[in-house]
């Protein structure tokens, strides 16, 4: 069993990923908003990869999805996360 943390730009992307991950029989799937105290790092990552300094609240409401998945389902879990614009830490 592997524990995974995946970060998403907003709650919708995180919830979509959660729904898809449940088809893999992922365990303990939780969606939480990234605390304000951790946002500085998120802002740096976003600005580095976006190439834009524009602020869009719909895309700047970071959420984390935490879950456990069997080893054989890990590759599919990574694919689901990428398809929903997520990043594994």
Buried (B, 14 or more C-beta within 10 A) or exposed (E): EEEBEBBBBBBBBBBBBBEBBEEBEBEEBEBEEBEEEEEEEBEEEBEEEEEEEEEEEEBBBBBBBBBBBEEEBBEBBBEBBEEBBBEEE
